[in-house]
């Protein structure tokens, strides 16, 4: 039985994930999600993600099924 080969992520991917985690902890986003019910700050984050997904759905170079999934997720 052959074991699957896992490759390490690139250095920029690791850096981005650490930076994102640090930002979320420092900005108390994690604290708001754990302690408080879905607060207004978290709703703003969801709203911003929806706007980004809708913007990605307007890209002419993407396949139609990808555009539809972005548009339906961003609504």
N, CA, C and O atoms as a MOPAC input file, in Angstrom:
PM7 MOZYME 1SCF
protein

 N      0.85200 1    -1.18700 1     0.00000 1
 C      0.00000 1     0.00000 1     0.00000 1
 C      0.89000 1     1.24000 1     0.00000 1
 O      1.77600 1     1.39000 1     0.84100 1
 N      0.63600 1     2.10900 1    -0.94900 1
 C      1.44900 1     3.30500 1    -1.08800 1
 C      0.82300 1     4.45300 1    -0.30000 1
 O     -0.37200 1     4.72100 1    -0.42200 1
 N      1.62800 1     5.11700 1     0.49600 1
 C      1.14500 1     6.25200 1     1.27900 1
 C      1.06400 1     7.50200 1     0.40600 1
 O      1.90600 1     7.70500 1    -0.46900 1
 N      0.05400 1     8.33900 1     0.64200 1
 C     -0.02800 1     9.57600 1    -0.14900 1
 C      1.09800 1    10.53600 1     0.23600 1
 O      1.54000 1    10.57500 1     1.38400 1
 N      1.53400 1    11.28600 1    -0.72600 1
 C      2.61900 1    12.23800 1    -0.50100 1
 C      1.99900 1    13.61500 1    -0.25200 1
 O      1.22000 1    14.12200 1    -1.05800 1
 N      2.36600 1    14.19400 1     0.87500 1
 C      1.88800 1    15.53100 1     1.21400 1
 C      3.02000 1    16.52100 1     0.98700 1
 O      4.15700 1    16.28800 1     1.39500 1
 N      2.69700 1    17.61600 1     0.33900 1
 C      3.69800 1    18.65700 1     0.13900 1
 C      3.45100 1    19.77900 1     1.13700 1
 O      2.31400 1    20.05600 1     1.51900 1
 N      4.51100 1    20.40000 1     1.53900 1
 C      4.40700 1    21.51800 1     2.46500 1
 C      3.88800 1    22.74200 1     1.72900 1
 O      4.20800 1    22.94000 1     0.55700 1
 N      3.08200 1    23.57400 1     2.40800 1
 C      2.62600 1    24.80100 1     1.75400 1
 C      3.78900 1    25.76800 1     1.57400 1
 O      4.81800 1    25.65600 1     2.24000 1
 N      3.60900 1    26.70300 1     0.67700 1
 C      4.67200 1    27.67800 1     0.43200 1
 C      4.83800 1    28.59500 1     1.63700 1
 O      3.96100 1    28.67600 1     2.49800 1
 N      5.95200 1    29.26800 1     1.68400 1
 C      6.23000 1    30.16400 1     2.80700 1
 C      5.23800 1    31.31600 1     2.86900 1
 O      4.85000 1    31.74300 1     3.95600 1
 N      4.82600 1    31.82100 1     1.71400 1
 C      3.86800 1    32.93200 1     1.70300 1
 C      2.50000 1    32.47800 1     2.20400 1
 O      1.79400 1    33.26000 1     2.84200 1
 N      2.11200 1    31.24100 1     1.93200 1
 C      0.84100 1    30.72700 1     2.43200 1
 C      0.86800 1    30.62500 1     3.94600 1
 O     -0.08900 1    31.01600 1     4.61400 1
 N      1.94900 1    30.10600 1     4.48500 1
 C      2.08900 1    29.99900 1     5.94400 1
 C      2.09700 1    31.38600 1     6.56600 1
 O      1.43100 1    31.61600 1     7.57500 1
 N      2.84600 1    32.31200 1     5.97500 1
 C      2.89700 1    33.68100 1     6.49200 1
 C      1.51700 1    34.32500 1     6.48600 1
 O      1.12900 1    34.97400 1     7.45700 1
 N      0.77000 1    34.14700 1     5.38700 1
 C     -0.56000 1    34.72200 1     5.29100 1
 C     -1.48800 1    34.14300 1     6.35300 1
 O     -2.24700 1    34.88800 1     6.97300 1
 N     -1.44500 1    32.84600 1     6.57300 1
 C     -2.31000 1    32.22300 1     7.58300 1
 C     -1.96100 1    32.69700 1     8.99000 1
 O     -2.85400 1    32.93900 1     9.80200 1
 N     -0.67700 1    32.83100 1     9.28200 1
 C     -0.26300 1    33.32800 1    10.60300 1
 C     -0.67800 1    34.78000 1    10.76500 1
 O     -1.16700 1    35.16700 1    11.82700 1
 N     -0.49200 1    35.59300 1     9.72600 1
 C     -0.88000 1    36.99800 1     9.79500 1
 C     -2.39100 1    37.14700 1     9.95900 1
 O     -2.85200 1    37.98400 1    10.73600 1
 N     -3.15700 1    36.34500 1     9.23700 1
 C     -4.61300 1    36.39100 1     9.35200 1
 C     -5.06700 1    35.96900 1    10.74800 1
 O     -5.95300 1    36.60000 1    11.32500 1
 N     -4.47600 1    34.92300 1    11.28800 1
 C     -4.81800 1    34.47900 1    12.64300 1
 C     -4.47400 1    35.55700 1    13.66200 1
 O     -5.26500 1    35.83700 1    14.56200 1
 N     -3.30300 1    36.16000 1    13.52600 1
 C     -2.89500 1    37.22700 1    14.43700 1
 C     -3.87100 1    38.40300 1    14.36800 1
 O     -4.26200 1    38.94800 1    15.40000 1
 N     -4.26400 1    38.79400 1    13.15300 1
 C     -5.19900 1    39.90100 1    12.99600 1
 C     -6.53900 1    39.58600 1    13.64700 1
 O     -7.12900 1    40.44300 1    14.30400 1
 N     -7.02000 1    38.35800 1    13.46700 1
 C     -8.31100 1    37.98900 1    14.04300 1
 C     -8.25800 1    37.98000 1    15.56800 1
 O     -9.21700 1    38.39500 1    16.21800 1
 N     -7.16100 1    37.51600 1    16.14300 1
 C     -7.04300 1    37.48900 1    17.59900 1
 C     -6.89200 1    38.90000 1    18.14600 1
 O     -7.53200 1    39.25200 1    19.13700 1
 N     -6.05400 1    39.71100 1    17.51400 1
 C     -5.81800 1    41.06800 1    17.99100 1
 C     -7.07100 1    41.92500 1    17.85000 1
 O     -7.33300 1    42.76800 1    18.70800 1
 N     -7.84000 1    41.73200 1    16.80400 1
 C     -9.02700 1    42.54700 1    16.59900 1
 C    -10.23800 1    42.01600 1    17.36500 1
 O    -11.35200 1    42.50600 1    17.17500 1
 N    -10.03700 1    41.03800 1    18.21300 1
 C    -11.07800 1    40.45700 1    19.06000 1
 C    -12.21500 1    39.81900 1    18.27000 1
 O    -13.30700 1    39.63100 1    18.80600 1
 N    -11.97500 1    39.48600 1    17.01100 1
 C    -12.99900 1    38.80400 1    16.23200 1
 C    -13.27900 1    37.42800 1    16.82000 1
 O    -14.43300 1    37.01300 1    16.92900 1
 N    -12.21700 1    36.72500 1    17.19700 1
 C    -12.39300 1    35.40300 1    17.80200 1
 C    -13.12400 1    35.54200 1    19.13200 1
 O    -13.99900 1    34.73400 1    19.44100 1
 N    -12.77700 1    36.55600 1    19.92400 1
 C    -13.43800 1    36.78500 1    21.20300 1
 C    -14.92400 1    37.07700 1    21.00500 1
 O    -15.75900 1    36.55500 1    21.74400 1
 N    -15.26000 1    37.90300 1    20.02000 1
 C    -16.65900 1    38.22700 1    19.75600 1
 C    -17.45200 1    36.99200 1    19.35600 1
 O    -18.59000 1    36.82100 1    19.79300 1
 N    -16.87300 1    36.14000 1    18.54300 1
 C    -17.58200 1    34.95300 1    18.08000 1
 C    -17.78500 1    33.96700 1    19.22300 1
 O    -18.83700 1    33.33200 1    19.30000 1
 N    -16.80200 1    33.82200 1    20.11600 1
 C    -16.90400 1    32.84500 1    21.20200 1
 C    -17.79900 1    33.35400 1    22.32100 1
 O    -18.67400 1    32.62000 1    22.78000 1
 N    -17.60900 1    34.57600 1    22.77100 1
 C    -18.29200 1    35.08000 1    23.96100 1
 C    -19.66500 1    35.66000 1    23.63900 1
 O    -20.63900 1    35.37200 1    24.33600 1
 N    -19.74800 1    36.45200 1    22.61900 1
 C    -20.99100 1    37.14600 1    22.30400 1
 C    -21.74700 1    36.38100 1    21.22300 1
 O    -21.14700 1    35.60900 1    20.47500 1
 N    -23.03400 1    36.58700 1    21.13800 1
 C    -23.72200 1    36.05700 1    19.96400 1
 C    -23.23200 1    36.80300 1    18.73400 1
 O    -22.47100 1    37.76300 1    18.85200 1
 N    -23.65300 1    36.38000 1    17.58400 1
 C    -23.16800 1    37.01300 1    16.36000 1
 C    -23.35800 1    38.52000 1    16.44200 1
 O    -24.46300 1    39.03400 1    16.26900 1
 N    -22.27700 1    39.20400 1    16.70600 1
 C    -22.33400 1    40.64500 1    16.89600 1
 C    -22.37000 1    41.38500 1    15.58600 1
 O    -22.30500 1    40.79000 1    14.51000 1
 N    -22.47500 1    42.68400 1    15.69200 1
 C    -22.56200 1    43.52100 1    14.50100 1
 C    -21.25100 1    43.48000 1    13.72800 1
 O    -21.25900 1    43.50400 1    12.49700 1
 N    -20.11400 1    43.41900 1    14.44100 1
 C    -18.82700 1    43.35500 1    13.75400 1
 C    -18.71100 1    42.12200 1    12.88100 1
 O    -18.19600 1    42.18600 1    11.76400 1
 N    -19.19200 1    41.00000 1    13.39200 1
 C    -19.13000 1    39.76800 1    12.60200 1
 C    -20.06200 1    39.84800 1    11.40300 1
 O    -19.75500 1    39.30500 1    10.34200 1
 N    -21.19500 1    40.51700 1    11.56000 1
 C    -22.12000 1    40.66200 1    10.43800 1
 C    -21.51200 1    41.54300 1     9.34800 1
 O    -21.75600 1    41.31700 1     8.16200 1
 N    -20.71500 1    42.55400 1     9.74300 1
 C    -20.03100 1    43.37900 1     8.75500 1
 C    -19.01700 1    42.55100 1     7.97500 1
 O    -18.84600 1    42.74400 1     6.77200 1
 N    -18.34700 1    41.63100 1     8.66000 1
 C    -17.37600 1    40.76400 1     7.97600 1
 C    -18.10000 1    39.89100 1     6.95800 1
 O    -17.63100 1    39.73400 1     5.83100 1
 N    -19.24600 1    39.32000 1     7.34800 1
 C    -20.00300 1    38.49100 1     6.41900 1
 C    -20.49800 1    39.30400 1     5.23400 1
 O    -20.51000 1    38.81700 1     4.10400 1
 N    -20.90700 1    40.54100 1     5.49000 1
 C    -21.37200 1    41.41300 1     4.42100 1
 C    -20.23700 1    41.71500 1     3.44200 1
 O    -20.43700 1    41.69600 1     2.22800 1
 N    -19.05400 1    41.99000 1     3.97100 1
 C    -17.91000 1    42.28100 1     3.11100 1
 C    -17.52600 1    41.07600 1     2.27400 1
 O    -17.18400 1    41.22200 1     1.10000 1
 N    -17.57700 1    39.89700 1     2.85200 1
 C    -17.26000 1    38.68500 1     2.09400 1
 C    -18.28400 1    38.48900 1     0.97800 1
 O    -17.92200 1    38.07600 1    -0.12400 1
 N    -19.54900 1    38.77700 1     1.24800 1
 C    -20.57800 1    38.65800 1     0.22100 1
 C    -20.35200 1    39.60400 1    -0.93200 1
 O    -20.55200 1    39.23800 1    -2.09000 1
 N    -19.93200 1    40.83000 1    -0.62400 1
 C    -19.65900 1    41.80900 1    -1.68200 1
 C    -18.46900 1    41.36000 1    -2.52700 1
 O    -18.48100 1    41.51700 1    -3.74800 1
 N    -17.44300 1    40.80400 1    -1.88200 1
 C    -16.28600 1    40.31200 1    -2.62300 1
 C    -16.68500 1    39.16500 1    -3.53900 1
 O    -16.25200 1    39.11300 1    -4.69000 1
 N    -17.51200 1    38.23800 1    -3.03800 1
 C    -17.94600 1    37.10900 1    -3.86700 1
 C    -18.79300 1    37.57100 1    -5.04700 1
 O    -18.66800 1    37.03800 1    -6.14900 1
 N    -19.65500 1    38.56000 1    -4.81800 1
 C    -20.44100 1    39.08000 1    -5.93200 1
 C    -19.55400 1    39.76800 1    -6.96100 1
 O    -19.81800 1    39.69100 1    -8.16100 1
 N    -18.50600 1    40.43900 1    -6.49800 1
 C    -17.57600 1    41.06100 1    -7.42800 1
 C    -16.83100 1    40.00600 1    -8.23900 1
 O    -16.60900 1    40.18600 1    -9.43600 1
 N    -16.44700 1    38.91200 1    -7.59800 1
 C    -15.77200 1    37.82900 1    -8.32100 1
 C    -16.70500 1    37.16800 1    -9.33500 1
 O    -16.24900 1    36.65900 1   -10.36000 1
 N    -18.00300 1    37.17400 1    -9.05300 1
 C    -18.96000 1    36.55600 1    -9.97600 1
 C    -19.08700 1    37.34800 1   -11.27300 1
 O    -19.56400 1    36.81000 1   -12.27200 1
 N    -18.67400 1    38.59900 1   -11.28200 1
 C    -18.77200 1    39.42200 1   -12.48500 1
 C    -17.56200 1    39.28000 1   -13.40100 1
 O    -17.53300 1    39.87500 1   -14.47800 1
 N    -16.57000 1    38.50600 1   -12.99200 1
 C    -15.36800 1    38.32000 1   -13.80500 1
 C    -15.70800 1    37.53800 1   -15.07000 1
 O    -16.29400 1    36.45800 1   -14.99900 1
 N    -15.34200 1    38.07900 1   -16.21400 1
 C    -15.68300 1    37.45500 1   -17.49800 1
 C    -14.81800 1    36.23900 1   -17.81400 1
 O    -15.18200 1    35.43700 1   -18.67400 1
 N    -13.68300 1    36.08400 1   -17.13900 1
 C    -12.76400 1    34.99200 1   -17.44000 1
 C    -13.06900 1    33.71300 1   -16.65400 1
 O    -12.36300 1    32.71900 1   -16.82300 1
 N    -14.07600 1    33.70800 1   -15.82100 1
 C    -14.39700 1    32.52300 1   -15.02400 1
 C    -15.45400 1    31.68200 1   -15.73300 1
 O    -16.23600 1    32.18500 1   -16.53900 1
 N    -15.45700 1    30.39500 1   -15.41200 1
 C    -16.46400 1    29.49900 1   -15.97300 1
 C    -17.83700 1    29.84700 1   -15.40700 1
 O    -17.94400 1    30.41500 1   -14.32000 1
 N    -18.88100 1    29.50300 1   -16.14900 1
 C    -20.23500 1    29.89200 1   -15.75000 1
 C    -20.64500 1    29.24800 1   -14.42700 1
 O    -21.28000 1    29.90300 1   -13.60000 1
 N    -20.29300 1    27.97800 1   -14.20900 1
 C    -20.68800 1    27.33800 1   -12.95500 1
 C    -19.97900 1    27.95900 1   -11.75000 1
 O    -20.54700 1    28.00700 1   -10.65900 1
 N    -18.74100 1    28.43700 1   -11.93800 1
 C    -18.03300 1    29.11700 1   -10.85000 1
 C    -18.68600 1    30.45900 1   -10.56300 1
 O    -18.84700 1    30.84200 1    -9.40500 1
 N    -19.06500 1    31.17500 1   -11.62400 1
 C    -19.72700 1    32.46900 1   -11.44000 1
 C    -21.06500 1    32.31400 1   -10.72600 1
 O    -21.42100 1    33.13300 1    -9.87800 1
 N    -21.80600 1    31.26200 1   -11.07100 1
 C    -23.09800 1    31.02600 1   -10.42300 1
 C    -22.89800 1    30.67200 1    -8.94900 1
 O    -23.66500 1    31.12000 1    -8.09600 1
 N    -21.87600 1    29.87200 1    -8.64500 1
 C    -21.65200 1    29.52600 1    -7.24600 1
 C    -21.21900 1    30.73400 1    -6.43400 1
 O    -21.64100 1    30.88800 1    -5.28900 1
 N    -20.37500 1    31.60300 1    -7.01200 1
 C    -19.98800 1    32.83900 1    -6.32600 1
 C    -21.21500 1    33.72700 1    -6.08900 1
 O    -21.40000 1    34.26200 1    -4.99600 1
 N    -22.03600 1    33.87300 1    -7.10600 1
 C    -23.21000 1    34.75300 1    -6.99100 1
 C    -24.19300 1    34.21000 1    -5.96500 1
 O    -24.75100 1    34.98200 1    -5.18500 1
 N    -24.41600 1    32.90500 1    -5.94800 1
 C    -25.38800 1    32.35700 1    -4.99800 1
 C    -24.84600 1    32.37700 1    -3.57500 1
 O    -25.61700 1    32.52300 1    -2.62700 1
 N    -23.54200 1    32.23300 1    -3.41100 1
 C    -22.95500 1    32.29900 1    -2.07600 1
 C    -22.89100 1    33.72500 1    -1.57000 1
 O    -23.04700 1    33.96000 1    -0.37200 1
 N    -22.66800 1    34.67500 1    -2.45000 1
 C    -22.52700 1    36.06500 1    -2.05000 1
 C    -23.83300 1    36.77300 1    -1.72400 1
 O    -23.81600 1    37.85800 1    -1.14200 1
 N    -24.96800 1    36.17600 1    -2.08900 1
 C    -26.24400 1    36.83400 1    -1.83100 1
 C    -26.62000 1    36.81000 1    -0.39800 1
 O    -27.67300 1    37.32900 1    -0.02700 1

